[in-house]
Amino acid sequence: MYQTVIFDLDGTLLNTIDDLAAAGNWVCRKNGWRTYSVEEFKAMVGHGIPNLVEKFSPPECRSAQQLAETLEQFSAYYGAHNLDRTAPYDGIPELLADLRGRGITLAVYSNKAHEFSKTIVEHFFPGVFHLIRGKVPGVPVKPDPAGIHLVLGELKAEPARTLFVG
């Protein structure tokens, strides 16, 4: 029997792609670059926002300084608009309530920036999760296992009795 369930965020608990695409396309328009469809953005996400920013930036605009500026633009827009179209997938609130009712410890571990992760999760699922952890400096993004090991340690969870959903 599992005692702990750790969820990924984007594409697992919440459908966030429309807000991510809107932020990316806002940056693209602001800089005079081509924009992308939501389907194209789906192929770009998965390894954190800095990676997403690099993927939608034109090759000639990928110097370290340019990527830092583009990431700043994206983060400012996304921070103000990350709840515009984001929503839980059908059945997720009920699933989480059922798991909590069974005494299961719940956590979120995401490649999304920590502050964005915390704000979004608490907005949609206030008080549901025992721990919410997003990308923090110095910890590699998934699929590297370092971050999940840190979450397991913080929760004092047994790996053999923990399920990761994502």
N, C-alpha and C positions, 0 to 999 in steps of 0.2 A: 504494500500500500504506500502510495506517495504521501509525503508530509508537506512538501513544498512544491509549488508550481511557479516557474519563472517564465514570463511572457516577453516576447519581442513586442515592440510597439507598432511601428508603421507596417501596414499590411497584415497585421495579426489581430490586434485589439481594435485599431482605428484605421479607417480609410482616410489617409492623409495626402494622397497623391495629387488631388486637385489643388490644394493649397501650396504644396511644394512646386507644382508646375506653374501655378500663377506667380509665385515669387521668382522662380527662375526666368519666366518669360518677361516679367517686369524688368528684371536686370538686363535681359537681352535687349529689350526695346530701349531702355535708358542708354545703353551703350551702342545702339545702332547695329546689333547683331541679329542674325536670323533667330526666329522663335521655333519652338518645338511643340508637337502634339502631346497630349497627356500620355498616349501610348509610348511615345519616344522617351518621355520622362520616366516611365515605368522601367525601361531598360537601363536607365542611368542611376537609379537609387539603389541603396543597399549597403554602402560602406561609409556612411556619414556624409554630412553636408559639405565639408571641404572637397571630398571626392566628387560629389554631385556638381559643385561649382566648377571644378576643373573640367568635367565632362561636357558641360554646356558652353564653356568658354571656347572661343575659336583658338586654334593652335598658336597663332601669333600673339595671343593675349594671355599666355600662361606663364609669364615670368613670376617669380616669387612675389614681387611687389604687386603686380597686377592681380594675381590670385587673391592676395590678402585684401586688396581694395574691393574686388568683386565679392568676396566672402562677407565683407562688412556691409556692402549694399544688400546682398541677399538676406543676411541676418536681420538687418533693420526692417526690411519689408516683411519678411516672414514672421518676425516677432510681433508685428502689429496686425498680421492677417492670418495667423496660423489656426484660427478657430472659425474662419469664414465658411468653409465647406467641409471641414473635417467632421467625421461622425463615427460612432462605434458601428461595427458590423452587426447585422441582425443576430440576436441571441447572445451576444457577448455580455451585456449587463446581467442577464439571467444566469449565465454560466458562472460568472464571478460570484454572484450572490449564493449560488448553490455550493460552490467550492468553499467559500468562507463559512457557510452554514455547517459544513462538514469538518471545520477546524483546520483547514489547509492554509498554510502560510503562503501568501501571494506576493510576488515581486514583479517588477518590470526592469528589463535590462535592454537598452537600446543603443544603437550607434548614433542616434540623434543627440545633439548637444544637451548636456545635463539640464540646464535651465529650461530649455524648450520642452524636454521630456517631462520634467516635473510639473510645469505649468499646464501642459495639455492633459496629462493623466489626472491631475487633481481637479481640473475643470470637468472632465467627463465622468470620473470615478472617485469622487471625494471620499477620503478615508478608507478606501477599499484595500489598498496595497500596503503591506508592511514596509516595503522598501521600493523606491523608484530611483534607478540609476541610469543616467545617460552617459554620453561620451565625456570623459574627463581627461585633462592633459596628462600625458605620460603613460596612458593605458591604451594599448593598440585596440583597434575596432575588431568586432567579430568578422571573420570566424576565428580569430586568435582567441584562445581560451583564457587568457590572463584576466580579462574583465569578469567573466563568469565565475572564476575562482575567487575573485575579490567579493563578489556578491554572495557566494556560498559562505564565505568566511564571515561576512557581516551578519548574515542571517543565522549563522551557526547551524547550517543545514547539512545533512548527510548527502553526499553526491548520489549514493545508491537509492536514496529515497526522494530524489528531486527529479522533476520533469521540466524540461525546457521546451516551450512551445513557440515556434517562430519559423 
